[in-house]
Amino acid sequence: MKEFKFDVEAVRAQFPACQLKVAGEPIAYLDGPGGTQVPQRVLDAITGYLINDNANEGGNFGASHRTDEVENLAFAAAADFLGCSPQEVGFSNASTQHSYNFSVNIAKTMSPGDEVIITEIDHQCNSQPWRRLGELGFTVKTVRLDPETKQLDFDDYMSKLSDRTKVVAINWAANAIGTVTDVKRFIDAAHEVGAVTVVDAVHYAAHKPVDVKAIGTDVLLCSPYKCFGPHMGLAYMDEKLLASLSFNNAGAEDIAEGSRKFHMGTPQYELMCGMIEAVNFIADIGEKYADCFEDELQGLEGRRRNVVAGMMAIDEYEAPLAAKLRQALYEIPGVTVYGPAEGEERTPTVAFTMEGHTPEEVTEVFGARGINSWHGDFYAIETVAALGLADKGGLIRLGLAPYCTEYDIDRTIATIREIAGV
């Protein structure tokens, strides 16, 4: 790789939120795992649509024609982000809505006694909808999280996989502790028994490039609001599976084909405009740093190439900052860091606890000083329970984004040391 030097100030200049201060200090947005800030271009796209083109599709007038085009442009941008065809993506209010929609409609193809596999490392978005299928007579099995390695137990997974398994819902990156799972290994095994795979990439897609064809999943979920866009859900479904399913979409089954089968009503056109610009924001970063990743970008072209380069640049910038934070925490008495072992693939999410201080107490101190953070279980309920922290207030979670600075990390470390009394 060629010399890489990320211009964080150029990125920050595009985010109005980065100009805000608390107690005289720039806000340290370390709450990214719960949702990122948005660049000005995303705001402009949303408001611009509402001002100039706010109309439903299918009409014989200018604003309606432009709305038709917005939808096509949104499908194309999402396809470039995920590495698939525009006919294989769709939008909803949130990934949880997509997950429930898929579970209800895939259940139509199943029989009582069929099995579904979920995991202890999943967000409720990708476990609770499938768990509810137990009420319909299906068997739901859960793969354990190894509390020592903070990885999914593959042997436990293989012991639960069978010819009766019809769906495997698995997490790509753990939003609570940053573990990255080798999902292709799980997907390949699931396909050996004919199961459909659903990958929750909500946390993963915010930090690393996604290629749905490379991992071979049937379904993948992610959320643009975790990737500099508006609050909405984005989903991929393999075109063959999509064609085989009958969706509940307000009686429009006769006109809903391809991507439109995802929609349960009128799409959120203004948010689609914001999502398009969020993808373009990532692509612009990639165009700037693509020369640093020439080997990894072989065979890619156009915006897809720049999107992959952009996510690689973001990952390359965030990882060392997260490592610096973890290393500092390891050295502070009474602090326990939770996540995969150093050297294992991970996201720049740092989860920890402090002896003598509840997670809520710590985040209250952070908040008063303009350090945005999260505490609790982050809807990764089974993960926190497996770590033995369910009755202890859960975790303190900090997460990096490409607008975070080394100064943010230094100030956070100093605050933690002060809380710990060292």
N, C-alpha and C positions, 0 to 999 in steps of 0.2 A: 504494500500500500504506500502511495506517495505521502509526503508529509501532510498531516492533517492539523489544521488550526481552526477551530470553530469560532465564528464571530458572534458571540452571544449578544453583544450590544446591538448588532444589526437586527437580530431576532426580537429583542426586547422593544426596540423602537416601533415595532409593528403592533404591539399589544397595549392598548390604552390602560389596562389594569396595572401594567408595570410602572406607570407614572404615579400610582397612589402610594401614600405613606401612612404608617401608624406609629405614633410616639416618635415622630421625626425620622423614622427609618423606612426605606422601601419595603413593601410587604414581601415577605419570603413565601412564595406560593409553593409550599411543600405538600399541598393537599391534592396534587394532580391525580392520584389513583381514584379519587372520587369525582373527577371532572376537571378538565383544563380550562384555562382562560382562552379567549378567542381573539384573533387578530382583527384589526380594523376592517380588512377586506371582507371578512365574514359578516360583520355588522352591516357594512354598506350593501352587501348583496341581499341580505334579508330585508332591510328597510327599503332598498331600491325596488325590489319586487313589489312590496306592499304599496308603495307610492305609485309606481308606473304600470304594473302589469297584474294587479290583483283581480284575477278572474278565474273561473273554472275552465276546464279543458273542453274541447270539442265544439266551440262556438265559431261563428263566422265573423269574427271581428279581431282586431289587432292584438289586444291583451290576451284573448283566449288562444290565439295562434302562438303567442310567445310562451304561454303556459305549457302548451304542448311541447314546445322546444325545450323548456326547462326540464321537463320530465325525462326527455331523451338524453339531455346533457348530464342529468343526475345519474341515470343508469350507467352512462359511459364512464363518469368519474369514479363511481363505486367499483365498476369492473376493473379499472386501472389500479385502484387501491388494493383489491383482493386478488387480482390475477385470474380473472375469469371472463365470461361473456356477459354483455349487458342484459341478456335474457335470463341470467341466473341470479340476479340480485333484486332485492325489494326492500321497502322501508316500512316502518311502523313507529309508534310512539316511543318504544323502548325495546331493548333486547328481551326483557322479560315477557312482553307481549308476543314477540315472535316465538319465544320458547313455548308459551302456552298454546299458541296457534298451531305450531308444529305438533306438539304432543297430542292435542285433540284430534288432529287430522290423520296423523300416523296411526293413532289408536284404532281408526276405522279399518285398518288393514290387519289388525292383530286379533288373536283369539284368547279367551281366558286360559291362564296357565302359561302364556308366553311371558318372557322375562325382559326386564330392562336393567341396565347397569348404570349406576351413578357413582360418584366418588366423594370422599370426605374432604377433598381439597376444593370442591366447587363452591362458587357463589350460589345463593339460592335461585338466581335466575336460571341456572342450568341443572338444578336438582329438584327443586320443589314441584315444577310442573310435571316432571316424570314420576316423582314420588306419589303424586295424586292419582296416578294410574292404578295404584294398588287398590283404590276404591272400586275399580272396574273389574277386578279379578286378576289383574296381571301381577306377577312377582317382581318386586323391585329389590335389587341387590346393591350393596354399597362396598366399593373398594376402599380399603383402609389407607390412611396416611401414616407413614412410619414417623413416629414422634421424634426419633433420633436423627434420621437423615433429612426429614422434612420433604421426602419424596413419596410419590404413590408407590405402593407395594405391587410390582408387576406380577409376582408369583400369586399374590392374593387375587389379582384380576384374572389371571389365567384359570385359577381354581373355580371362579364364578362364571366364566364364559362357557356357554354350551350351545347346542343346536337349538335350544329354545330361546336363546337371546335374540331379540329383534331390534333393540336399540341400545347403543352405548353412548352415553352423554359424558363427555370428558372435558376437563379444563386444560387450556394450553399454558396459561400462566396464572398463578395464584394471586388474587388481588390483595390478600391479607399479608402474605409473607414473601412473595416474589419468586417462588419456585417455578421453573419452566419445565414442563413435562415433554418427553419425547413422544408427542402424540401420534406420529406416524407408526411407531411400534405398536401402539394400542389399536390404531385404526386398521393396520394390516391384519392383526389377529382377529379383530371383529369381522372383517370382510371374509375371513376364512370360514366363518360359520354363517355368513349371509346376513349379518346384522347391519343396520343403518347407523352411521356415526354422526353425532352432533358435537361440534367443538365450540366451546365458549372461549372466544378470542378477545373478549372485551378488554382485558388488561394487557394481553400480549400485543394487540394491534396498536396500542398507544406508544410502543417503544421499539418494535422490531418489524421488518417487512413480512407481510403475509402473502403466501402463495398457496391458494386452496388446492390447486392441481398437484403441486409437489407433495403435499401431505395426503392427498387422496380422500379427504373427508367428503361426506355426502351433504352435510349442512354445517355452516359456520355462522356464528353470531358475533357482532361487535357493535360499538356505540360511538358515533361521530363526536359526541360531546366529551369523550375521553381523548379525542384526537383533534382538538382545536376547533371543533364545529359545534353546531347547535344540539340541543337535547332531542335525540331521536334514536331509533334502532335501525341497524343495517344488517341484512342477512344474505347469505349465499345459500343456494340449494342447487345441487347438480341437476342439469336440465332433464335427465331421464327420470329422476325421482320426482321432480317438480311436475312433469307431465303425467305421472302416474297417480298423483294425489288429487283428491277433491277437497277444495278449501271452502270454509265458511266465509263468504265475502259479500254479504248483504244482497244475495240473490243475483249477483252479476256473473255467475259461473259461465254463462254462455258467451260473455264478451271478455272475460278475464283470461288472458293467455300469458305464458311466460312470466315475466316479472310482475305483471299486474295481479297474478293470483295471490301474491302476498298481501295485497291491500284490502282492508276490510271496510273501505269507504274512500272518500276523497283524500288523496295524498296531501301531505303538508308541503305545498309548493315553495313557500317562503323558506322553509327549513332546508329543502333540497338545494335552494340557491346558496344557502350558507355552507352546506356540506360540499358542494362543488368547489367553493373557494377555499375550504379547509384542505381539500385534496390538492388544489393548486398551490397553496402555501407550502405544503410538504414537497411538492414537485419543484418549486422554485429553490428550496434549500438543496434538493438533490442536484439540480442543474449546476449550482455553484460548486458542489463538492464531488461531482461524478468522477472527475479524474482521479480522485483518491481511491476509488473502488472499481477500477476498470476490469480487473479479473472477475469480480463477483457479478458484474453487469453484462457479461458476455451473452449475446443472444436476445437481449432486451432492447426495446427501442421506444421512442416517443415518450408520452407522459408516464407510461408504466415504468420505463427505465428510470426516469427522474424521481418517481415516487419511491421506488426501491432504494435508490441512492440517498434520497432524503431521510428515509427511516434508518438507513445504515449510519448516516452522519449524526442523526439524533442519538442513536444508541452509543455511538463512539464518543459523543460528548458527555452523555449522562452517566455512563458506567464508572468512569474514574471519580466523579463527584460522589456517587453513592458509595464507592469503595472507601473513599476518604472518610465519609461519615461513619461507616461501619467500623473502620479501624480505630477511630477515636472512641466510639462507644465501647469497643472491646476493652479499652484501657481504663474505663471509669468504673470504680467499685460500685457494686449493687445494680449494675445495668446488665440485663440479659438480652441478647439479640437473637431473634428467631428467623430462620431461613435456611436455605441449602448451604452446604459447606463452601468455603471459599474455593474458587476454581470451577465450581459447577455453574452452568448457564443459569442466569437469573435476570430479573428486571431490576431497575433502579428504585425498588421499593424497600424501605428499611423499617422493620417492625421490631419493637423492643418493649421491655418493662423496666421499671425502676423500683428497687426495694424501698419500702417505706412510703411510696407515693402511688396513688392509683393513677391509671391512665388518664382519667378525666381531670385530675388535679394537675397533671403535667401539661395537658393541652390547654388548660385554662391559663397557665403561665405563658405558654407560647402565644396564645391568642392576644393577650394583653400587650405583647411586644411585637405584634405584627408578623408572627410566624404561624402561618396557616397549617393545620395538621388535623389528624383524625384519631379518635379513640373508640374502642369497642370491638365488635366482631365484623363490621363492614359487610354484613349479610353472608359472611363465610362462617356460618354458625358451627358446622361440623369441624372445620379446621381449628377454630379456637377451642372447642371442646376436646379435640384430640390432643391439643397441647396442654390441657389441664388448666385452662385459663377462663373457663366459662363463668365461674363464680368469683372471679377476681378482677372483673372489669375489662377483660380482654387485653388488647394490645394498644400501644401507641404506634401510629403509622405515619411515616414521612415518605414522600415520593418525589422524584425529580421530573422535570420537564425541561425542554430546551431553552426556556427563558430564565431558568434558575441560575444563580451565579455562585462562584466560590465564596463570595462574601456571605451569601445566604447560609451556606454550610458552616462557615466559621462562626457566624453569629449564633446559629443553632447549637453548635457544639459548646460554645461558651455558656449558653443558657442552661444546657443539660448539666454541665459541670457545676454551675452555680446551684442548681436544684439539688444535686448530689452532695454539695458541700465540700467539693475538692478544688 
